[in-house]
Amino acid sequence: MITLENAISQLHRQGQAITFLVEGLGQDRARWKPDSESWSILEVLNHLVDEEVLDFRLHLAHILQTPEQPWPVIDPQAWVTEKAYNQRDLEESLAEFKSERQKSIAWLMTLDQPDWDAVVEMRWGKLTAGDMLASWLAHDLLHLRQCIELRYQLTAKAVQPYRVEYAGEW
């Protein structure tokens, strides 16, 4: 069972990992997409900013503090184009991610013995505060994997005509 302290530490470290994967990338490389259906690293980063503010922190607070209120509705997939994530400035987006992650960690540190079994009813079933915290941790990891895959593809593209097969299978 994960503790609040461990979750905070994990969110901090995962935030650092995301930062390290994005820093120094440059605007053009951050906007690059392998195809029209894929996200760029810049889109992933801005998605993470909005998820930090409008999803995980907000929804966890909702479950813990105001579960009787209507669930704040979000549309992360639509935000990618509606909010023009790929047209944003990389450095500003990175600074915003770091700032919002720090706000999340500071907020989590204020929680005093939260009830991880607190629940809200969703149309598909029950969602506990513990589920939300666990999903926050896992969400970061999904997008870390996505950023690593994009960095791998950018590297393979940048080193042409040389190949990366010797490194191993992707």
Sequence and secondary structure as in RCSB ss.txt:
>XXXX:A:sequence
MITLENAISQLHRQGQAITFLVEGLGQDRARWKPDSESWSILEVLNHLVDEEVLDFRLHLAHILQTPEQPWPVID
PQAWVTEKAYNQRDLEESLAEFKSERQKSIAWLMTLDQPDWDAVVEMRWGKLTAGDMLASWLAHDLLHLRQCIEL
RYQLTAKAVQPYRVEYAGEW
>XXXX:A:secstr
   HHHHHHHHHHHHHHHHHHHTT  HHHHH  SSTTS  HHHHHHHHHHHIIIIIHHHHHHHHH TTS      
HHHHHHHTTGGGS HHHHHHHHHHHHHHHHHHHHH  S  TT EEEETTEEEEHHHHHHHHHHHHHHHHHHHHHH
HHHHHHHHTTTS  GGG   
